[in-house]
Amino acid sequence: MSATLILNSGAPQGCVLSPLLYSLFTHDCVAKHDSNTSVKFADDTIHVFTIFGGTGHIFSGLRVHPDREHLIYPLGCTVILKSLKDGKQEFLHGHTNNVSCVTVSKSGRYIASGQADLIIWDYEKRAIHARLQLHKAKVEGLAFSPNDKYLVSLGGQDDGSIEVWNLESKEAICGSPATTLGCYLPNRKIRPTECQTGQLKRIVNCIEIPDDLFFYCGTTSGDILKVNLKARLLNSCRPRKQKFSKGVNTLKVLKSGDILVGSGDGMFTLCSGPNFKTIKKVELEGGLTSIAVRGEGHQFFAGTEAAQIYSLGYTDIKEELIATSHNMTPLKIQMVLANTLFSSVCYHPEEYEIITSGTDRKIGYWEVYDGSAIRELEGSLSGAINGMHISQDGQHLVTGGDEKLVKVWDYSEGELTQVGVGHSGSITSIKISANNRSMVSTSVDGAVLRWRYPHPSSP
């Protein structure tokens, strides 16, 4: 091993350049495809990504912006704005955990998204307007008032409260636990009113309020309740015979009076308003979780549990897949199982084996064809192996981890050939250069070390 060269630029996160060098080297970097986005930060991180599909398990998580040009949906900690013209994506970053719900105001000025706290976004500026926190756990639902002055948030099962927020003052003006009454300001109470459904008992999955006369409730039983808003009385419960399989997960009432229904069996159905008779239907991949209407109702978008987003037209209800979280070509999946928490995996250059490392301090060799174990090496005397890489010729591999040592191994023989000492903290990653002349490694203390590779390729 050669003497080490230590660079310290903060805790690296997959980038081994200082902020200065990174800025110089990436100043002219651009994405080669319109659907790729490169986001460069002032520190030593870079995120280059295209996001495919969306989070399919969030009910009513797919929205169409009132400008009719963008889809809005969450994926992980990010809220995505996808152009319907060219497919380009913009990303709203601010959440620290998975987004649980999203909505857009009637005017389109604001977007709201929730996790444990909730964020109100300024749509034009693509920036945070307000960050609000009062709920004890996950925010389950959000809704803007028609005049864009207020936002209502519903807490999850661990919270169970309803809060009303003033968008101008960015404060809660009143609230109530879902089962009792309460308030933050005098004479401002949320008063629940029970709707009479007689002997009918249902579990409601979703609610749609198209006007001030009626609202509709999709149930787990596969039927839809139509309730009179003024009288608070059940008007009808349909369909009576051919119920929607696996429950009604989402529904939309069109201006024509017809109803779009998304059910748990993956069926997208257009029903006539008065009697819920099926007009047209199509089966999609995965149970439906969201339906969004564009414009006057000439085009619809549907999201499914399989993280697929479909576009459908009113005239023919023919589906077109516009976003997916996976490739359309079926993939053969092999699962590698071991009593460890894997932290690193590498393909052999000839692709007949993979090697893994993790918390059990072992280096595992695995057959690519069927995922069977070939052999194990004792890779570390103490601590996990966090980083690993195989040389371009496939003859050697290098490892690093909590032991703070860089180790070089003969790949075929499984023997340790060299050890490098230099890191004062746990090693997080390690790479061999493409010409097999040097190596770089990073550690939790923010150091980047460059080493002379002991097995250089012949010129």
C-alpha positions in Angstrom: 0.0 0.0 0.0 1.1 3.5 -0.7 1.0 6.5 1.7 -2.5 7.9 2.0 -3.8 11.2 0.7 -6.6 12.6 3.0 -9.2 15.0 1.8 -11.9 16.3 4.1 -15.0 17.9 2.7 -17.7 16.9 5.2 -19.4 13.6 5.3 -19.4 12.3 1.6 -22.6 10.8 0.3 -21.5 8.9 -2.7 -19.3 11.7 -4.1 -15.6 11.8 -3.7 -15.0 15.4 -4.9 -14.8 18.4 -2.7 -17.6 21.0 -3.3 -15.1 23.2 -5.2 -13.9 20.4 -7.5 -17.5 19.0 -7.8 -18.7 22.4 -9.0 -15.9 22.8 -11.5 -16.3 19.3 -12.9 -20.1 19.3 -13.1 -20.7 22.9 -14.2 -21.6 21.9 -17.7 -23.3 18.6 -16.9 -26.8 18.2 -18.4 -29.2 15.4 -18.6 -29.1 13.5 -21.9 -32.8 12.8 -21.9 -35.7 15.1 -21.2 -37.1 12.7 -18.6 -33.9 12.8 -16.6 -33.3 15.5 -14.0 -30.0 16.5 -12.5 -30.2 18.4 -9.2 -26.9 19.9 -8.0 -26.4 21.2 -4.4 -23.9 23.4 -2.8 -22.5 20.6 -0.6 -20.9 17.4 -1.8 -24.1 15.5 -2.9 -25.7 15.0 -6.3 -29.0 13.5 -7.1 -29.5 12.4 -10.7 -32.8 10.6 -11.2 -35.9 9.9 -13.2 -38.8 8.8 -11.1 -41.0 6.1 -12.7 -44.6 5.6 -11.6 -45.9 6.8 -8.2 -46.9 5.7 -4.8 -49.8 3.4 -5.5 -50.9 2.7 -1.9 -51.9 6.3 -1.1 -55.6 6.7 -1.6 -56.6 9.8 -3.6 -52.9 10.5 -4.1 -53.2 11.3 -7.8 -54.4 14.9 -8.7 -54.7 17.0 -11.8 -53.7 20.6 -11.3 -56.4 23.1 -12.4 -54.1 24.4 -15.1 -54.9 21.0 -16.8 -51.2 20.7 -17.7 -49.7 18.8 -14.7 -50.3 15.7 -12.7 -49.5 15.8 -9.0 -48.7 12.8 -6.9 -46.3 11.7 -4.1 -43.5 9.2 -4.2 -41.7 8.6 -0.9 -40.7 11.9 0.6 -41.2 13.8 -2.7 -44.2 15.4 -4.3 -43.9 15.1 -8.1 -45.3 17.6 -10.7 -45.5 15.8 -14.1 -46.2 17.8 -17.3 -48.9 16.2 -19.4 -47.4 17.8 -22.5 -43.8 16.5 -22.5 -43.6 14.3 -19.5 -41.0 16.4 -17.7 -41.0 16.2 -13.9 -40.4 18.7 -11.2 -39.9 17.8 -7.6 -41.0 19.4 -4.3 -38.6 18.4 -1.6 -39.3 19.2 2.1 -40.7 16.1 3.8 -38.5 13.9 5.9 -40.7 10.8 5.7 -43.1 9.2 3.3 -45.9 11.6 2.1 -49.2 10.2 3.2 -51.7 12.5 1.4 -51.7 15.3 -1.1 -54.3 17.8 -2.4 -54.5 20.9 -4.6 -56.6 24.1 -4.0 -59.5 25.0 -6.4 -57.6 27.9 -7.9 -54.4 25.9 -8.2 -52.4 28.4 -6.2 -51.6 26.0 -3.4 -50.6 22.3 -3.0 -50.8 20.6 0.4 -49.0 17.4 1.4 -48.8 15.6 4.7 -46.8 13.1 6.7 -46.5 13.7 10.5 -46.6 17.4 9.7 -48.0 19.1 6.6 -46.5 21.4 4.0 -48.4 24.0 2.0 -46.6 24.7 -1.3 -46.8 27.8 -3.5 -47.4 26.3 -6.9 -46.0 29.2 -9.0 -42.8 29.5 -6.9 -42.5 25.7 -6.4 -41.5 26.6 -2.8 -42.8 26.1 0.7 -45.5 28.6 1.7 -45.9 27.2 5.2 -44.9 24.2 7.3 -47.6 23.3 9.9 -47.4 20.8 12.8 -50.0 19.9 15.3 -51.0 16.3 14.6 -49.4 13.7 16.8 -48.9 11.2 14.0 -49.6 10.7 10.3 -51.8 13.1 8.5 -54.5 11.0 6.8 -56.3 13.6 4.7 -56.3 17.2 3.5 -58.8 19.5 1.8 -58.8 23.2 0.9 -61.8 25.5 1.2 -63.2 26.7 -2.1 -61.9 30.2 -1.6 -58.3 29.1 -0.8 -58.5 30.7 2.7 -58.5 27.6 4.8 -57.1 24.1 4.9 -58.6 21.2 6.8 -56.4 18.3 8.0 -57.4 14.9 9.4 -55.1 13.0 11.7 -54.5 9.2 11.5 -55.7 6.5 13.9 -53.1 7.5 16.5 -54.3 11.1 16.4 -57.9 11.2 15.4 -58.2 15.0 15.3 -59.5 17.5 12.7 -57.7 20.8 12.4 -58.6 24.0 10.4 -55.8 26.2 9.3 -55.7 29.8 8.2 -53.5 30.0 5.1 -52.7 33.7 5.5 -51.7 33.6 9.2 -50.4 30.0 8.9 -52.0 29.0 12.2 -54.6 26.6 13.4 -57.9 28.5 14.1 -59.9 25.6 15.4 -59.9 21.9 15.8 -61.6 18.9 17.3 -60.9 15.3 18.1 -62.9 13.1 15.7 -65.0 11.8 18.6 -65.4 14.8 20.8 -65.7 18.6 20.5 -62.9 21.0 21.2 -61.5 24.3 19.9 -58.5 26.7 20.1 -60.4 29.9 19.9 -63.6 30.8 21.7 -66.8 30.1 19.8 -65.0 28.3 17.0 -65.9 24.7 17.2 -66.2 21.9 14.7 -69.6 20.3 15.4 -70.1 16.8 13.9 -73.6 15.9 12.7 -74.6 12.3 12.3 -76.2 11.2 9.1 -79.1 8.8 9.4 -78.6 5.5 7.5 -81.2 3.4 9.3 -80.3 -0.2 9.7 -77.6 0.0 7.1 -74.0 -0.3 8.4 -71.0 0.2 6.2 -67.3 1.0 6.4 -66.5 4.0 4.2 -63.4 4.0 2.1 -63.8 7.3 0.2 -66.2 10.3 0.0 -67.0 12.5 -3.0 -69.0 15.8 -2.7 -69.8 17.1 -6.2 -72.3 19.8 -5.0 -74.3 21.1 -2.1 -77.1 18.6 -2.6 -75.6 15.1 -2.1 -72.4 13.4 -1.3 -71.3 9.8 -2.2 -69.5 7.3 0.0 -67.7 4.3 -1.4 -67.7 1.3 0.9 -65.7 -1.8 1.6 -68.8 -3.8 0.8 -68.7 -2.7 -2.8 -71.7 -0.4 -2.9 -72.1 3.4 -2.9 -74.1 5.4 -0.4 -75.8 8.6 -1.7 -76.6 10.9 1.2 -78.7 14.1 1.2 -76.4 16.9 2.6 -79.2 19.1 3.9 -81.5 16.5 5.4 -78.5 14.3 6.5 -80.5 11.2 5.3 -79.5 8.2 3.2 -81.0 8.7 -0.3 -80.0 5.4 -1.8 -77.5 2.5 -1.7 -76.4 1.1 -5.1 -75.8 -1.2 -6.8 -77.9 -3.8 -5.1 -76.8 -6.9 -6.9 -73.6 -6.5 -9.0 -71.5 -4.9 -6.3 -68.0 -3.7 -7.0 -65.5 -6.5 -6.1 -63.1 -5.9 -3.3 -64.7 -2.6 -2.3 -65.0 0.9 -3.8 -61.6 2.5 -3.2 -62.1 5.8 -5.1 -64.9 7.6 -7.0 -65.6 10.8 -8.9 -68.9 12.4 -10.0 -68.7 14.0 -13.4 -70.6 17.1 -14.4 -72.8 15.0 -16.6 -74.0 13.1 -13.5 -72.2 9.9 -14.4 -69.9 8.4 -11.8 -66.4 6.9 -12.2 -65.7 4.1 -9.8 -62.3 2.5 -9.0 -62.6 -0.8 -7.1 -60.1 -3.1 -5.3 -60.1 -5.7 -8.1 -58.6 -3.3 -10.5 -61.8 -2.4 -12.4 -62.3 1.1 -13.7 -66.0 1.6 -14.2 -68.2 4.4 -15.8 -71.7 4.2 -14.3 -74.8 6.2 -15.0 -75.7 8.5 -12.1 -79.3 7.7 -11.4 -79.1 3.8 -11.1 -75.4 3.0 -11.1 -75.8 0.9 -14.2 -72.4 0.1 -15.8 -71.8 2.0 -19.1 -68.3 1.0 -19.7 -65.5 -0.6 -17.8 -61.9 -1.7 -18.1 -59.6 -3.8 -15.9 -56.2 -2.2 -14.9 -53.2 -3.8 -13.2 -53.7 -3.6 -9.4 -56.5 -2.3 -7.3 -57.4 1.3 -8.0 -56.5 3.9 -5.4 -57.0 7.2 -7.2 -59.1 8.7 -10.0 -58.4 12.3 -11.2 -60.4 14.2 -13.8 -58.9 16.6 -16.3 -60.9 19.6 -17.3 -64.6 19.1 -18.0 -64.2 15.4 -17.8 -63.0 14.5 -21.3 -59.9 12.7 -19.8 -59.3 10.7 -16.7 -56.2 9.4 -14.9 -56.2 6.4 -12.6 -53.6 5.3 -10.1 -53.3 1.7 -8.9 -51.7 -0.3 -6.1 -49.2 -1.6 -8.6 -47.8 2.0 -8.8 -49.1 2.4 -12.4 -50.7 5.6 -13.7 -53.2 5.3 -16.6 -54.8 7.8 -18.9 -58.4 7.1 -20.2 -60.8 9.0 -22.4 -64.5 9.5 -21.8 -65.6 8.3 -25.2 -64.0 4.9 -25.3 -62.6 4.3 -21.8 -59.5 2.9 -23.4 -56.5 2.7 -21.1 -53.0 4.0 -21.9 -50.2 3.4 -19.4 -48.3 6.7 -18.9 -46.2 6.0 -15.9 -44.9 2.8 -14.2 -42.6 2.0 -11.4 -41.0 -0.9 -13.3 -40.1 -1.9 -16.8 -42.8 -3.5 -19.0 -40.7 -6.5 -19.8 -41.3 -9.2 -17.2 -38.2 -9.8 -15.0 -37.0 -13.0 -13.4 -36.5 -12.4 -9.7 -34.0 -14.3 -7.6 -33.9 -13.8 -3.9 -30.7 -14.2 -1.9 -31.3 -15.1 1.7 -28.8 -15.0 4.6 -28.8 -14.3 8.3 -27.5 -10.7 7.9 -28.4 -7.2 7.0 -26.8 -6.8 3.5 -25.0 -3.5 3.0 -23.1 -4.1 -0.3 -23.4 -6.2 -3.4 -21.3 -6.5 -6.6 -21.5 -8.3 -9.9 -18.5 -10.2 -11.1 -17.5 -8.6 -14.5 -18.4 -11.9 -16.2 -21.8 -11.8 -14.5 -21.9 -15.5 -13.4 -21.6 -14.6 -9.7 -22.4 -11.9 -7.2 -20.8 -11.2 -3.9 -22.4 -9.7 -0.8 -21.4 -8.2 2.5 -23.2 -7.0 5.6 -23.5 -7.1 9.3 -22.4 -10.7 9.8 -18.8 -9.7 8.7 -18.8 -12.3 5.9 -18.2 -12.1 2.2 -20.8 -14.3 0.4 -20.4 -15.7 -3.1 -23.7 -16.5 -4.9 -24.7 -18.2 -8.1 -26.5 -15.7 -10.4 -28.6 -18.4 -12.1 -30.5 -19.7 -9.1 -29.3 -17.5 -6.2 -27.7 -20.5 -4.4 -24.8 -19.9 -2.0 -21.3 -20.9 -3.3 -19.0 -20.1 -0.3 -18.4 -17.6 2.5 -15.2 -15.8 3.6 -14.5 -14.3 7.0 -14.2 -10.8 5.8 -13.8 -8.9 9.1 -12.8 -9.7 12.7 -15.0 -6.9 14.1 -17.9 -4.9 12.7 -19.9 -4.9 9.5 -18.4 -4.7 5.9 -20.0 -1.6 4.4 -18.3 -1.3 1.1 -17.0 -3.6 -1.6 -15.8 -3.6 -5.2 -14.4 -6.0 -7.8 -11.6 -5.1 -10.1 -12.3 -4.8 -13.8 -10.4 -8.0 -14.6 -12.3 -9.9 -11.9 -9.2 -11.2 -10.2 -9.4 -9.2 -7.0 -11.9 -7.5 -4.7 -11.5 -4.9 -2.0 -13.6 -4.4 1.1 -13.9 -1.8 3.9 -16.1 -1.4 7.0 -16.4 -0.8 10.7 -12.9 -2.4 11.1 -11.5 0.8 9.5 -9.2 -1.3 7.3 -9.0 -1.5 3.5 -8.5 -5.1 2.5 -7.6 -6.6 -0.9 -8.6 -10.2 -1.7 -7.8 -12.7 -4.3 -11.2 -13.3 -5.8 -10.8 -17.0 -6.9 -8.7 -18.2 -3.9 -10.6 -16.1 -1.4 -7.3 -15.2 0.3 -6.4 -11.8 1.9 -3.4 -10.3 0.0 -3.0 -6.8 1.4 -4.3 -4.6 4.2 -4.4 -0.8 4.3 -4.4 1.3 7.5 -5.4 5.0 7.4 -9.0 5.6 8.3 -9.9 6.8 11.7 -13.6 6.1 11.3 -15.7 3.3 9.8 -15.3 2.9 6.1 -18.5 3.6 4.2 -17.5 2.9 0.5 -14.6 1.9 -1.6 -13.9 1.8 -5.3 -11.2 0.6 -7.7 -10.4 2.8 -10.7 -11.3 1.6 -14.2 -7.6 1.2 -15.1 -6.8 -0.8 -12.0 -4.2 1.7 -10.8 -5.7 3.3 -7.7 -8.5 3.1 -5.2 -10.6 5.6 -3.2 -12.4 5.0 0.1 -14.6 7.1 2.3 -15.4 7.0 6.0 -17.9 8.4 8.4 -15.5 11.1 9.7 -15.6 12.8 6.3 -12.3 11.6 5.0 -11.6 10.5 1.4 -8.4 8.4 1.0 -6.7 7.6 -2.3 -4.6 4.4 -2.4 -2.2 2.9 -4.9 -3.8 -0.4 -6.1 -1.4 -3.3 -5.5 -2.4 -5.3 -8.5 -2.2 -2.9 -11.5 -3.1 -4.1 -14.9 -0.3 -4.7 -17.5 0.0 -1.7 -19.9 
